């Protein structure tokens, strides 16, 4: 009994540690594989923070490539410097939250804690307001003001704001040496510079840090191992040894290798690896205290399930018949859109010639099935469904391809044989 | 159907046991959900997307778990929340109470929400994972573009232990924005199998009858409806409505509970009729029950389809027929149909057509007013003067949406129309005039 409790405690500790890694994106000690970018960024920020130079930089990389992680690591190290810590101010903005420049400016004021300085003042322009804010940060001796780091997440969304006022003013300040600011933009769009207006673009320093992940499979597997490995601080050293031993065994397993290879080929960023690992780790319990290959297999099955196939599995026989009729129409007319009448006609032909198991349904009943498919977005109206056409003549397209339909048919429980036959071969 | 009791450390065991009873046939899904959520104080994945057909227990399982285990959560449905502000307000007051929610400005933006959320978090840091459940998440796509991506990464934005569940019938691929977003975990709720449906529906058995009787009734019901509809809620509705009818022979003493065949013969035609009316929502359940009471009237079922003909003035009917003919016949065949001495038209050539070109598959074609009137004068038997009376009837047909005007309605010179009624409708109309419309339709020659 004593032992059992201990195991339960350990398992829950493991869960806690690993979940913090996978879900909460806990920062690693050093960004792995991004050393040069890290050094570059840190140096840039240090120049602003310590020497008061203004700068602007864009961090560009696909989703999940570790842009935010890189920046946060750099900020963490920056703030360990004594002269930076007491001096530097940070302003975090996100394109998702600050959807226009007015909101953004208010947020900047708030984050710089200047609300009572601004008070009820009325400003003529955006630029005036921003300059006032930055002036307010100047220290007593007037010569040096406190450096401000502006961090813009989802930078591309700011480019959609009216006249790009915020970007223009921030970059203008960073150019004209009014106050030391660093503007750091994070974006997943490679073409982000094309979005900027000419006057904005010319004020940008054109410094870009690219995080194009070129991780090899070997590195990917190492990451897999290190992400799962428990560190020394774990309370029960015996358990953590066993766990780590289990992980290294897991890495040598052939089936695990295959799973990882599959995932690596579809997506090699950390975030998709994390979601896979979370699914696997969530299966670890008291009765099953180490991670097994089976868990990983199950997790991989869950994360790579064909969702449309899953939805097709739950359709009624009538709805499935309509899908097959649409498939035939697609084959005959080479992907041209079709309407309900054509589908119904095709379905009726099937009923007349071959069917034994499906009875005749009234047209409204069939239409209801058709509308359900529309609602599930397995078929989609061609022109948004706004024009004044009778509903049965509304042109639609099937959003499934041939193989998806056939696969779903194979998996369909108790599918009538004649329906299967019909799917394989159209008549006439 | 007794699966293993749900297990997850960190939650009281007796609660888990009662949960297992509440969530029949969904034990696997509930178990997966629980293990994903983890212990209450551990972090959970920022967003989870749950999809599955209507009435497969998505909301039921999730909300039962959250309420029974007394976890802090906010559940909103996108149908109720017409704007993002409304939704954020609801979420906030459910998580932090109405007092804290008064800090939010009126119709808060996401920026306000996140700021106040962070403030509230400082005062009351999360000891347990907070959950936000968004039902009918497909409607999120029609709201502000930043709402969905922000909800998906809310954990990062507010820096709190919070998990967002999105529930929808539509697959995740249809949600993904152009520039991508944080990818949620995907969780599928499969449809109930026939056996599971039988099991769940049988639990509604009325105490006045034996459970076996009810089960056999459900079996018959599924036999009729299963190939059309697998929606548990719909089936349950149908089952409740038709059960008295099923029991009628028992009450009259014509059959005993063991005479399954007799009972089946009694109910089957009835259920088929229900498919044509109740299932299509043509009659309300009250109407349906009344019809069952009046046995005599039940022969003439009065659904919408029975009302399909509309009373129209005499000439309007002919105008509508003319419009139908003009919409569904090619213009070149008018000579053949409406001219007494139409000269020589090669019969074989005339009849040569392909199914592909059948107008009843492609839908009505637009036609000019002149053609409508020409056909009208030739089908109507008496001589009619082209008065304003006739023209006003055309525009009232447009108002009734039996005809639709094509193009802009400021075109006075020669407006074009389309006929917007179905074949059944026009057949009913022409029957009242004893006009054999089928003879005049090119598709049916």
Interface residues (C-beta under 8 A of the other chain):
Chain A: X8 X11 X12 X15 X16 X19 X20 X22 X23 X24 X25 X63 X64 X68 X94 X95 X96 X97 X98 X99 X103 X107 X110 X156 X157 X188 X189 X271 X272 X275 X278 X279 X282 X283 X285 X286 X302 X303 X305 X307 X308 X310 X311 X313 X314 X315 X316 X317 X318 X339 X341 X342 X345 X358 X361 X362 X364 X365 X368 X369 X375 X376 X377 X388 X389 X390 X392 X393 X413 X414
Chain B: X7 X8 X9 X10 X35 X36 X38 X39 X41 X42 X43 X44 X45 X46 X51 X52 X53 X56 X109 X110 X111 X114 X115 X144 X146 X149 X150 X153 X155 X156 X157 X161 X169 X170 X171 X172 X173 X174 X179 X180 X181 X182 X183 X185 X186 X187 X188 X190 X191 X193 X194 X226 X227 X228 X229 X230 X275 X276 X279 X280 X305 X360 X361 X362 X363 X364 X404 X418 X420 X422
